[in-house]
Amino acid sequence: MIPTNSSMTSSISILKRTNELFDLTQKRVASGKQVFSSTDDAARYRLSENLLGRNGQLKSINDNVSLGLATLETTDNTLKQIRGLVQSALTLVSKAQNEGSNGVRATTSTAALDPNSVVTGVTVGSIFSITSDKGSTFTYTFNSTSVTWGEVANALNASNIGVMADFVPGSVAGTSNLRFRSINDKDFTFNATTDQNVMDDLASLTSPTGQVFNPNNLFANGLLPPAAGETGFTVGYGGHVTGTIAGGVTLATVIPAGSSIVFEDGNGQYRTINYGVATTVGQFIIDVNTMGAGIRAELVNQSGGVGGPLQLRMRNMNFGNMNIVGASGAFAAGGAMGFPGIITGFAATLTQNNALRLAYGQQYDAIIENIDSLAQNNPVPLGRNLLQGENVSVMLDEFSGNPIRLAGVMLTASGYLTMSQPGSSWANDTFLQNSATQARQAETILLQTQAQFAAFNNYIRDRFDLNKTYMSEAKTQGDEIVAADPSEESASLLALQTRQQFAVQAVSIGNQVQQSLLKLLG
């Protein structure tokens, strides 16, 4: 169509402009914005972009802040778990100090033995024998050279003679020792018929009687019967009086006529033995033991030396004192028995239940390992572990100021928490007390560390929330500055629709006039 007059040209121009305005208004209604670029309104557009840009910067900042918060929260949870472990450690210390101090009649080898340790040096037919003071005897005869101490212990425990064998934690971490203990409040003896090769495995046994543990001189050599000086080894806690005569005595040693002794028996009664005629040490031992009054008379190799010499010993089997209140002749000081005369041999203090203490100590050491493991494996974002001495920097605003620096700590149980005294040392009272002090210090240190990180957490959390508020406000303000008025734009759109319709009609009428003129000319 080629316009032929100014009226037609004007109508087409109006329609074109109306269409442009209609498209723009439609865009404003659909987007809710009035300013789309700097060409629409340079000042409002720039201000809006600045605010929206700050919103984006704050979002980026808060992403970094949220990582810092997550690191602090994860670290706090780990510290709570570690505090729980320290509290468990304190409970173990308390148990070791209380329950672990109960006394027992026991002797423990210092050799590192466990249930799978083979009894060395034995031959088929070798014997291991124990007799309790209540009169029961256990004898194990080896039928193999590969028998383990676990098998021997099981057999002893099943015999029910009042003596138990158990494997207790050693003073060296990860080791165990073999302990023999009374469960019927009676002392017990490793019998002389035991093969010395068996007893060689049980290094450093001790007894409150003061008898020296020397397997070669106290026990039978292999399958041979015990020699006269091989009298076995007694673990005795009751009071005892032992002769000290240099040359020793034998069963045949003469007790001259007129010798007498008055002593308190195991039941608190006084007993008198008075010899009007000469007798022997052997007869005296029979006379005492047949009383059944809780006192045992016996010959013993007290020094553990070769062949003795043997000494006469009287001991209280009921854990009381061995009290001699009258003595004459051979029983007097300087007499043939080597006794010191009227004297009291006091009962020994029971040994502390170090086995139970050390069992608690093993659990304590496991807790220490767990503490170190928790600190090393603290599951923090991006691998920045505040409990391994690593630092975390947190930028709090969009102005590139100095970031907050979260200084980490190198947390180890023995270092930072001071828990350096191992539970494997708890047989010693001082070391046990050291562990108690250190565990309490560790709890205080953990509380202080948590408080320090919590202060950072609260400050950073406040800034994180403030940044979110700023983000929301910047977004709202940035959008409002370039926003269109929905009511106004809707009214404009309606008006432009009407105007568009009129313009279309005008162009249509003009077109009809042109066609009529062309027909007249044609």
ZIUR-V783169 format. One record per residue. N is the residue number from 0. RES is the residue in three letters. OMEGA is omega in radians with two decimals (999 if undefined). Layout:
n = (N N)
res = (RES RES)
omega = (OMEGA OMEGA)
This chain:
n = (0 1 2 3 4 5 6 7 8 9 10 11 12 13 14 15 16 17 18 19 20 21 22 23 24 25 26 27 28 29 30 31 32 33 34 35 36 37 38 39 40 41 42 43 44 45 46 47 48 49 50 51 52 53 54 55 56 57 58 59 60 61 62 63 64 65 66 67 68 69 70 71 72 73 74 75 76 77 78 79 80 81 82 83 84 85 86 87 88 89 90 91 92 93 94 95 96 97 98 99 100 101 102 103 104 105 106 107 108 109 110 111 112 113 114 115 116 117 118 119 120 121 122 123 124 125 126 127 128 129 130 131 132 133 134 135 136 137 138 139 140 141 142 143 144 145 146 147 148 149 150 151 152 153 154 155 156 157 158 159 160 161 162 163 164 165 166 167 168 169 170 171 172 173 174 175 176 177 178 179 180 181 182 183 184 185 186 187 188 189 190 191 192 193 194 195 196 197 198 199 200 201 202 203 204 205 206 207 208 209 210 211 212 213 214 215 216 217 218 219 220 221 222 223 224 225 226 227 228 229 230 231 232 233 234 235 236 237 238 239 240 241 242 243 244 245 246 247 248 249 250 251 252 253 254 255 256 257 258 259 260 261 262 263 264 265 266 267 268 269 270 271 272 273 274 275 276 277 278 279 280 281 282 283 284 285 286 287 288 289 290 291 292 293 294 295 296 297 298 299 300 301 302 303 304 305 306 307 308 309 310 311 312 313 314 315 316 317 318 319 320 321 322 323 324 325 326 327 328 329 330 331 332 333 334 335 336 337 338 339 340 341 342 343 344 345 346 347 348 349 350 351 352 353 354 355 356 357 358 359 360 361 362 363 364 365 366 367 368 369 370 371 372 373 374 375 376 377 378 379 380 381 382 383 384 385 386 387 388 389 390 391 392 393 394 395 396 397 398 399 400 401 402 403 404 405 406 407 408 409 410 411 412 413 414 415 416 417 418 419 420 421 422 423 424 425 426 427 428 429 430 431 432 433 434 435 436 437 438 439 440 441 442 443 444 445 446 447 448 449 450 451 452 453 454 455 456 457 458 459 460 461 462 463 464 465 466 467 468 469 470 471 472 473 474 475 476 477 478 479 480 481 482 483 484 485 486 487 488 489 490 491 492 493 494 495 496 497 498 499 500 501 502 503 504 505 506 507 508 509 510 511 512 513 514 515 516 517 518 519 520 521)
res = (MET ILE PRO THR ASN SER SER MET THR SER SER ILE SER ILE LEU LYS ARG THR ASN GLU LEU PHE ASP LEU THR GLN LYS ARG VAL ALA SER GLY LYS GLN VAL PHE SER SER THR ASP ASP ALA ALA ARG TYR ARG LEU SER GLU ASN LEU LEU GLY ARG ASN GLY GLN LEU LYS SER ILE ASN ASP ASN VAL SER LEU GLY LEU ALA THR LEU GLU THR THR ASP ASN THR LEU LYS GLN ILE ARG GLY LEU VAL GLN SER ALA LEU THR LEU VAL SER LYS ALA GLN ASN GLU GLY SER ASN GLY VAL ARG ALA THR THR SER THR ALA ALA LEU ASP PRO ASN SER VAL VAL THR GLY VAL THR VAL GLY SER ILE PHE SER ILE THR SER ASP LYS GLY SER THR PHE THR TYR THR PHE ASN SER THR SER VAL THR TRP GLY GLU VAL ALA ASN ALA LEU ASN ALA SER ASN ILE GLY VAL MET ALA ASP PHE VAL PRO GLY SER VAL ALA GLY THR SER ASN LEU ARG PHE ARG SER ILE ASN ASP LYS ASP PHE THR PHE ASN ALA THR THR ASP GLN ASN VAL MET ASP ASP LEU ALA SER LEU THR SER PRO THR GLY GLN VAL PHE ASN PRO ASN ASN LEU PHE ALA ASN GLY LEU LEU PRO PRO ALA ALA GLY GLU THR GLY PHE THR VAL GLY TYR GLY GLY HIS VAL THR GLY THR ILE ALA GLY GLY VAL THR LEU ALA THR VAL ILE PRO ALA GLY SER SER ILE VAL PHE GLU ASP GLY ASN GLY GLN TYR ARG THR ILE ASN TYR GLY VAL ALA THR THR VAL GLY GLN PHE ILE ILE ASP VAL ASN THR MET GLY ALA GLY ILE ARG ALA GLU LEU VAL ASN GLN SER GLY GLY VAL GLY GLY PRO LEU GLN LEU ARG MET ARG ASN MET ASN PHE GLY ASN MET ASN ILE VAL GLY ALA SER GLY ALA PHE ALA ALA GLY GLY ALA MET GLY PHE PRO GLY ILE ILE THR GLY PHE ALA ALA THR LEU THR GLN ASN ASN ALA LEU ARG LEU ALA TYR GLY GLN GLN TYR ASP ALA ILE ILE GLU ASN ILE ASP SER LEU ALA GLN ASN ASN PRO VAL PRO LEU GLY ARG ASN LEU LEU GLN GLY GLU ASN VAL SER VAL MET LEU ASP GLU PHE SER GLY ASN PRO ILE ARG LEU ALA GLY VAL MET LEU THR ALA SER GLY TYR LEU THR MET SER GLN PRO GLY SER SER TRP ALA ASN ASP THR PHE LEU GLN ASN SER ALA THR GLN ALA ARG GLN ALA GLU THR ILE LEU LEU GLN THR GLN ALA GLN PHE ALA ALA PHE ASN ASN TYR ILE ARG ASP ARG PHE ASP LEU ASN LYS THR TYR MET SER GLU ALA LYS THR GLN GLY ASP GLU ILE VAL ALA ALA ASP PRO SER GLU GLU SER ALA SER LEU LEU ALA LEU GLN THR ARG GLN GLN PHE ALA VAL GLN ALA VAL SER ILE GLY ASN GLN VAL GLN GLN SER LEU LEU LYS LEU LEU GLY)
omega = (3.12 -3.13 -3.09 3.10 -3.07 -3.13 3.13 3.13 -3.14 -3.12 -3.14 3.12 3.12 -3.13 3.13 -3.13 3.12 3.11 3.12 3.12 3.13 3.12 -3.13 -3.13 3.09 3.10 3.12 3.12 -3.10 -3.06 -3.07 -3.13 3.09 -3.11 -3.10 -3.14 -3.12 3.13 3.11 3.13 -2.99 -3.07 -3.11 -3.13 -3.13 3.13 3.12 -3.13 3.09 -3.13 3.13 3.07 3.10 3.08 3.13 3.11 3.14 3.09 3.11 3.11 -3.10 3.03 3.10 3.14 -3.11 3.06 3.09 3.12 3.13 3.10 3.14 -3.11 3.10 3.13 3.11 3.11 3.11 3.12 3.08 3.10 3.14 3.07 3.10 3.11 3.13 3.09 3.05 3.10 3.10 3.09 3.12 3.11 -3.14 3.11 -3.14 -3.14 -3.09 -3.09 -3.07 -3.10 3.12 -3.08 3.08 2.96 -3.05 2.95 -3.03 3.07 3.08 3.13 3.10 -3.13 3.03 -3.08 -3.11 3.13 3.14 3.05 -2.99 2.99 -3.08 2.99 3.09 -3.09 3.08 -3.06 2.94 -3.00 3.10 3.05 3.08 3.10 3.06 3.05 -3.13 -3.09 3.02 3.08 3.10 3.10 -3.07 3.09 -3.12 3.07 -3.14 3.12 -3.14 3.08 3.07 3.11 3.12 -3.13 3.13 3.14 3.12 -3.09 3.14 -3.08 3.06 3.09 -3.12 3.09 -3.14 3.02 3.08 -3.12 -3.03 3.12 3.10 3.10 3.02 -3.08 3.08 3.12 3.06 3.10 3.13 -3.12 3.02 -3.07 3.09 3.09 -3.12 3.12 3.10 3.03 -3.12 -3.05 2.92 -2.97 -3.09 3.14 3.12 3.10 3.14 3.12 3.05 -3.06 3.09 -3.14 -3.01 -3.05 2.93 3.00 3.13 3.10 3.09 3.09 -3.13 3.13 -3.12 -3.13 3.11 -3.01 -3.07 -3.07 -3.09 -3.02 -3.11 3.12 3.14 -3.10 3.14 3.05 -3.13 3.07 -3.07 -3.11 -3.10 -3.00 -3.12 -3.04 -3.08 3.03 -3.02 3.13 3.06 3.13 3.14 2.99 -3.05 3.11 -3.11 -3.11 -2.96 -3.09 3.13 3.13 3.05 3.10 -3.09 3.14 -3.04 2.98 -3.03 3.06 -3.12 3.09 3.12 3.11 3.07 -3.09 3.07 -3.11 -3.08 3.13 3.11 3.12 3.13 -3.12 3.13 3.01 -3.08 -3.10 3.09 3.09 -3.14 3.09 -3.12 3.07 3.13 -3.14 3.11 3.13 3.11 -3.09 -3.12 -3.02 3.13 3.05 -3.08 -3.02 3.08 3.06 3.11 2.99 -3.06 2.98 -3.05 2.99 -3.02 -3.06 -3.08 -3.11 3.14 3.12 3.14 -0.02 -3.11 3.10 3.05 3.13 2.99 -3.13 -3.14 -3.12 -3.12 3.05 3.04 3.08 3.01 -2.95 3.05 -3.05 3.09 -3.11 3.06 3.13 -3.08 -3.07 3.13 3.08 -3.12 3.14 -3.05 -3.12 -3.08 3.10 3.09 3.12 -3.11 -3.01 3.02 2.99 -2.99 3.08 -3.12 3.04 3.12 3.12 3.07 -3.12 -3.10 3.13 3.12 3.09 -3.09 3.05 3.04 3.14 3.08 3.11 3.11 3.13 3.08 3.10 3.11 3.10 -3.13 3.10 3.13 -3.13 3.12 -3.13 -3.12 -3.05 3.08 -2.98 -3.08 3.10 3.06 3.05 3.12 -3.00 -3.13 -3.12 3.06 3.06 3.13 -3.09 3.11 3.09 -3.09 3.05 -3.00 -3.11 -3.05 -3.05 3.07 3.06 3.13 3.14 2.99 -3.11 3.10 -3.10 3.13 3.09 3.09 -3.01 2.95 -3.11 -3.07 -3.11 -3.06 -3.09 3.05 -3.10 -3.03 -3.13 -3.05 3.10 3.14 -3.13 -2.97 3.02 3.13 -3.10 -3.12 3.14 3.10 3.10 3.07 3.14 3.13 3.13 -3.10 3.14 3.09 3.07 -3.13 3.13 3.11 3.14 -3.14 3.11 3.11 3.13 3.09 -3.14 3.13 3.13 3.14 3.11 3.07 -3.10 -3.13 -3.12 -3.12 3.11 3.11 -3.13 3.09 3.12 3.11 3.11 3.11 3.10 3.11 3.12 -3.12 -3.12 3.14 3.12 -3.13 -3.13 3.13 3.12 -3.08 -3.11 -3.10 -3.07 3.06 3.05 -3.06 -3.11 -3.12 -3.10 3.10 3.10 3.11 -3.14 3.12 3.13 -3.14 3.07 3.13 3.14 -3.14 3.13 3.12 -3.12 3.13 3.14 -3.13 3.13 -3.13 3.13 -3.14 -3.12 3.13 3.13 -3.13 -3.14 3.13 3.14 -3.12 3.11 3.13 -3.11 -3.08 999)
